Amino acid sequence: MSDETQKSREDLVAKSGLFAGMNPFMGIASMIMILGFVGYTIMDVEASGAVFAAGKGFIIDTLDWFYVIVVNVALFFVFWLLVSRFGDVKLGKDDDEPDFSTFSWICMLFSAGLGSGLIYWGVAEPMYHIQSSPFLDRGGIEGGSVDAAISAVTVTNFHWGFHGWGLYVLVGLSLAFFSYRKGLPLTFRAALYPILKDKIYGFWGNVIDLVGVFGTIFGLATSLGLGVTPIAAGLERLGWMANTQTNQLILIAIITCLGTASAASGVGKGVRILSEMNVMASIGLLVLFLILGPTAFMLGIMISGAGDYLWNFIPMGFWINSDPEVQWQGWWTIFYWAWWIAWCPFVGLFIARVSKGRTIRQFCFCVLLIPVSVVTLWMGLFGGAAAGVDLFYNAGVVDAVNDDYATGVFATVAGFGYDYLTMPVTILITILLISWFVTSSDSGTLVMCTMLSMGDEHPPVKFRIFWGLTSGVVAAVLMLAGGLGALQTASIVAGLPIAVILCLMTYGMVKTLHEDFPVEDVEDKLEMEFLNR
């Protein structure tokens, strides 16, 4: 970090007192924002829900084209970087080496970007799409058929694949570049330095980081609130705990405490170790599904779905539904794009935090292609397993998903027909759900504290504990008030200003790369290499 940048950061961080190590304005403003939002929501859940729903409706009905443009611009920007002359530029100084091994790094990418959602949505989403979707209608495919299963896996891959991860690559790359290469604070505001210059240390910088904090804290709270449903469903199937609101609150408290403890221990210990354990256990679960399920059918669905997705992801990405009477795209695709965008500050900053020393090409390749490869494998096998037992064994997975999306994966396990293995596999799934939620909680806590401390990679432990517990409290309070639906909708609305910031971020990266690495320098370097030979 340059002396000038270090001075700017130190001027904005308290030296002593309650907020020592943190930007006092950001800390106070964040707490006011959270208290105000929670207070407004719980005072009149129906009224606040109507307001948030109106905002969500406006985005889905009016701005669907904007979200489609944003995700495609981000994705093509990443593809361009992969083959551009800037691929060998390091996210750091030229002699910087990565802080983590490649395996640990990749594991932590999953802890923030995917996690538990793969486990229950890997079954639930294909089972929704196998019944109906515009892609079934356009292809003349009958719902509930083998061809419908392939189409369902293709659509699920689309929603979890290149376009979403392209957004994470854009944000993570920008933050890592401007922090580790240019010496700016590791905060959301740093990526807009090419446009705002030193104004990032003032009002506009604070606004940008507060938007990032908003998306992170409420995204975490929403995930905790909604994510305990599949955990409680698993415990209920095991006969260990009834799926009641009181028990869900207990689960939130347990997960919050575990995540806070992991965040307090730091990235190099708790987060890394948990992420590696989760990946290894998830691989074991995937192998179990492959062995216990209709293996040949699963592999066929996975390969067909992956091939169909690779062939069609570009036209699918540009498709906009022109029929206002059909709400499917708003319910699914636009909702996904808004949700991915709302999570960009959290996931992007965490990925940047663990990616120092990587080259741009290595970063783009690993953060884009490896997760998407795993997604297509996972969704294909899980979706194929669920479709197989439902189509051939009448396991009732579709009915289970329609009744409660969280129970689909457990219905699939029961549908395998190995009664003596149902309980052990259900236990493994439930433990994995808890563990993945813990890693999401701890990484999100570290991201919030990093932004509020103006880019400190090791923020004070007291703040990690405070913000970790705060996310759990927010989730619990809103669950008691019945406001989690409103919160989820509000998080989607929060994605709109973030989408605008992403456009500016793309422009800033292109501008800076061309200024810092002009064509003349590349030609001189190639000439020197030729002469040295």
N, C-alpha and C positions, 0 to 999 in steps of 0.2 A: 504494500500500500504506500502510495506517495506521501511525503510529508504534508503536502497541502490537503490531501484527502483525509489523512489521519487527523489533522487539525480540525477540519470541518466536522468530522464525526465526534471528536472529543468535545467540541463546543456544544453539541446537541445531547450529550449523555450526562446525567447527573453524576457528580463525583462522590456525594455522600447523601445521607438521609434515607428515607423510605424507598426512593426510586434510584438509588445508586446503581449504576450500570445500565440504566434504561433511560430512554427519552421521556421525561416527565409529561410533556404534552401528549405524546402518543399513548402513554399508559393511562392517563386520566381520561382522554377522549375515548379510548377503547372501552373502558369500564362504563362510561356514560352511555355510549352507543349500545352496549350489550344490555345494560339495565333498562334503558329506554325502550329497546325493542321488545325485551321479555315482558316488561311492564305493560306496554301497549297491547301485546298479544294476549296476555292472560286476563287483562281487565275485561275484554270483550272478545272472546275467541271467534264468535260468529262474524262480528263486524270486521275485525282485523283479517280474518280469513277471506272475507268478501273483497277487501281491498287488494290483498295479495293475489287472489284469483283473477281479479280484473287486470292486474299488471301482467300476470302470466298469460291470460287470454290475449292481451294486446300483442305480446311478443310472438305467440304462436300463430295468431291470425294475420298479423301485419308485418312482422319482421323475420319470417321464416327464411326469406331470400338472403337477408343479411347474415344470418347464422350459417347458412350454406356457403356463402362466399368466404366468411372468416375461416371456417375449418378447411376449405379447399386451398385458400391462399397459404395457410400455415403448412399444410401437407406438401404442397408443391415447393415451398421455400425449403423444406427439409430435404426433399429429393434433389433440389438444385445444389444444396450444400454438399450432399454426398458425392457428387461428381465434379464439383467446382474446384478451382485452384486453391481455395481456402481450406481444403480438407485437412492439411497438415498443420494448420495453426493450432497451437496448444491453448487450452483453457487454463491459462496461467503463464508464468514466465517460461522461456524456452528450456530451462533446465529443471523445471518442476516435474516431480514424479507423482503418480497417483498415491493417495493416502490409504487406499484399500485394495485388496486383491480383486481381480476381475470377478471371481465367484461371489465374494462378499458384496461387491458393488451391484451386481445383477440382482442378488437376493434383496437388497435394500430398495432397488427400483420397484420390485413387486410389492414390498411392504407398504409403500406409499400409494402406488398407482393402481393396484388391483385388489389384492387381499381377499377378504371373505366373500366379496360379491361374486367371484367366480364360482364358489361352491353352490350357493343356492340359485343364482341367476343362470348358472350353466344348465340347470334343468328347467327352471321356471320360464325363462324367456322363450326358448325353442317350443315349449309346450303351449305357450300363448300363440305363437306365430304358426304353429302347425294347424291351428283351427281356422285362422283367417288372417290375411294381410293383402295389401294391393299387389304384391309380387305373385301371390297365388292366383289372383284374378287375371293379372296380365299374362300369366303363363298358361292359363286354362287348366290349372292344377286343382284337383279335388282335395279339400281339407281332410285331415286325418289319414292321409295316404303316405306311402314311402316317398314319393316325389315331394309331398308337402313337408316331410321331415327334412329332406335335403334343403329345400327353400328356407325352412325355419332356421336351420343352422347357418345358412348363408347370411340371412338378415341379422342374426345374432352376432356373427363375425363382423359384419359391417358396423354395428353399433359399438363394438368393443375393440375395433381394429385400428387401421392406419390413421383414420381421421382424428380419432380421439388422442391417440399417442403422438400424432404430429403436433397437437397443441402443447402437450407436455414438453416435447423436444424444443419447440420454439421458446417457451418460457425458461426452461432449465438452461438451455444453451445461452440465451441472452444474459441471464443473471450470472452464470458462471464466467462468461466472457468479460463482462464489465466489472465484476468483482475481482477475479483472479488475474485477469490480463491487464485491466485498466486501473486497478487499485481502488475501486469504488466500494461502498458498503454493500454487504450481501443482503439487500432489501429489494422489494418490488420496484421501488422508485429508480433504482440504479439503471434499469434497462431503458429508461427514457432520458438518460443524460444527453444523447446526441440532439435531442429536441429542446429540453428544458435547461440544459447546462447546469449552472450552480443553483438554479431555482429548485432543484431536487432537494435541497437542504431547507427549503422554506415551505410555504403554505401548500403548494401543489404537490410537493413530495409527500407531505403528511397525508393529504387526501388520497393519493395513490396507495400508500401503505395501509391506510385505514380500510380502503376497499378490499385489500388483500387480507387483512385481519378479519374483516366481516365474513368474507367467503370461507376462511379457515375455521373460525370458531363455530359458526353456525353449520358449516358442513360437517364438522366433527360431531356437534351435538345432534344433528339430524341422523347421522350414521349410527351413533350410539343408541338413539331413541328407536329408530326403525330396525337396527341390526340385532337388537336383543330378541326380536320376534322369532327368527329361526333358531337362535340358541335356546330360548324357552321351549320352542316346539320340540327340539331334540331332547331336552331334559324331560319333557312331559312324556314323550314316546318311551323313554327309558324308565319311567315311573319314579323319577327322582324329585320332580318338582312340578307343581301345577302351573299351567301357563296363565298366570294372573298378573294384573298390573303391579301388585305389591312385589311379587317375585321378580318381575321385570325391572323394577326399581332397584332391587337388591343386586341383580346382575349388572346394572349400570354402575352401581357403587363399586362392585368388585373389579370390573373392567377398568374403571377410571383410576382406582388405586394402583392396579398393576401397571397401567400405562404411565401414570405419573412417576412411579418408582423407576420404570425403565428409562423415561426421559431424564430423570434426575441423574442417572448413571452415565448418560452421554451416548453419542452416536457409536463410538468405538467399542462400547461394551454391550449395554442392554439392547439397543436397536439392532446392532449387527448380529448379535447372537440369536435373538428371537427371529430375525428375518431368515437366517440360515436354517434354523430348526423348522420354521414354517415351510420353507421350500422343500426340504427333504421329506417332511411328513406329507406334503401335498403330492409329491411324486409317488409316494407309497400309496396314497388314496387313489390316484389315477391308475396305477397298476392294478389295484384291487378291482376297480370298476371294469378294467379291461379283461381281467380273468373271470370275474363272476358274471358279468353281463353277456349279452349276445355278441360275442367278440367279432365275428365276421361282419355282422350287420353294422356294428359300431364303427369298424374300420372303413367300411364302405361309405357310410354317411359322412365320416370325418374327411375322407379324401375327396368325395364328391362336393361336399360343402366348401372345403378349402379351395378346390379348383374353380368352383362356380364363383366364389368370392373374389379370387385373384383376377378372374376374367372380367368381372362386372363392377368392381369397387369404384372405378372412376365414373361410369355412367350413373351408378347408384348414388354416388356422392353429389352429383349435380341435379338429381331428380327433385322437382318441386311439385307437389300435388296441386293441380289446378281446380279441383272440385271442392268448393267450400263446404259441401255437405259431408265430405269424408274427412274425419278427424284423426285418422290413424297416424299420419305423419307428425302432427302436433303432439299426440299422446306419446309417440315413441321417438322418432328420429330427432325432431327439434328439441324435445325434452332432454334427450341424451346429449345433444350438442351444447345446450345451455348448462347442463350439469357438469360436463367435462370442463367447460370454460370457467364455471364458478369455482372449480377445484384447482384451476391452473396455478394460482399463487401458492397454494399449499404444496402441491406435488412438484411443481416446477422449482420452487426454492429448495425443497428437500433434495431433489435430484441434483441441483446445482451444488448443494452443500457437500455431497459425497463424490463429486466428479472432478475435483481439482486435479490437473495434470493430464487429463485425457485430451486427445486431439479432437477437433471438430468432426472429422470423419468417423472416428471411433465412437464418439458420443452419439452421433446421428444413427449410426448403424446399430449399436447395441440398444439404445433407448427406444428406437422405433421397431427394428426388425425382430429382435429377440422376444420382447413381450407379445408382439402380434403373432409370431410363430407359436408361442405357447398358448395364446388365446384360441387360435384356430384348432390346435390339437385338443385343448381342454373342452371347448364348446362342442366340437365334433363328437368327442367320445362321451361326454356327459349327456349332451342332447341326443346322441344316437342311442345311448343306454336307456334313457327315459322313453324315447319313441319306440324302441324295440320291445321293451317289456309291456308297453301300453298297447301296441299294435298286435303283438303275437300272444301275450299272456293275459291281456285284459287286467292289467295291474291297477288301473284307475288313477294313473299319474295326472292326466289332464283334469279329472274331477278334483283331485287334491289341490292342484295349482289354482284352479278357478275358485276353490273355497278359501285357500290361504297359500299365497306364493311360497311361503317359507317351508311348507311341508312337502313340496315336490321332491326334493332330493331324498328325503326319508322314505317316501312312497316308492321311489325308484329302487332303493336298497331292499325294501321288503319284497318288491316285485322280482328280484333275482331268484327267489325261491329257496335260498339257503338259510333256513330259520336259525340254525346254530351260529351263523355269522352275522345275522342282522344286528344284534346288540353290540358286538365289538366294533363293527363298522360305524354304527350310529354314534358310539362313544368317540371314535376317532374324528368323525365329522364335527361333533359338538365341540370337542377340544380345539380342533383347528379353527372353528368359527371364533371361539373366544380368543385364541392366540393371535389370529389375524387382526381382530379388532383392537387388541392391545398394541400391536405394532403400528396400526393406523393412528391410534390415540397418541402414542409417544412421539411419532414423527411429526404429527400435527402440532403438538405442544412445543417441540423444539423450533418449528418454523415460526410460530407466533412469537416466541421469545426472541428469536433471531431478528425479526422485523422490528419489534418494539425496542430492542437494544441497539438499533442502527447497524445491524450486520455482525454483531459479535457471534462468532461460531461456537463459543462456549459461554452462553448467557448464565447469569447467576442462578444457582440451584433454587433459591427461594422463589424466583419467578417461574421456573419450570414447574415447581410444585403448585404454585398459585393458579397458573393458567391451565394446568392439567386437571386440577380439581374443578376449576370454573366450568370447563366444557361439560363435565359430568353433571354438575349442578344445573346448568342451563337445560340439558337434556331431560333431567328428572323433573324440573319445574314445569317445563312445557308439556311433558307427558301427562303429568297430573292435571294440567289445565286443558288437556285435549288439543293442544296447539301445535303438535308436530307436523300435521298436514299443512298448516299455514306456514310453518317454518321452512318446510321443504319447498313450498311454492316461492317464498321470499328468497331462498337461496338461488332459485332459478332466475328470478328477476335481477338479483345482484350480478348475475353473469353478463348483463347488458353493458354496464360501464367497463367491465373487464374485457369484453369483446372489442370495444373501441381501443382500449389500451393495447391489446394484442396487435391490432393493425399498426399502431404507432411503433410498437416494439419491432415489428418486421421491418418497417422502413428504417428505424435506427440501426439495426444490425447490418442491413445492406449498405447503408451510407457509411458506417464506420469501417466495415471490412474493405470497401473500395478505397477509402481514404488512407487506411493504415497499410494496406498491401496493394499498391498500384501495380499495373501490368509491367512497368519498367523495372521494378524491383525483382519480379519473378523472372523476367528475361535475363537480367544481370546474374541472378543466382544460377540459372541453367547454364549460362555461358561459363561461369566460374567452375561449375561441376564438370563441364565438358573439357575445359583446359586442364583441370587437375587429373583427368584420366590420361 
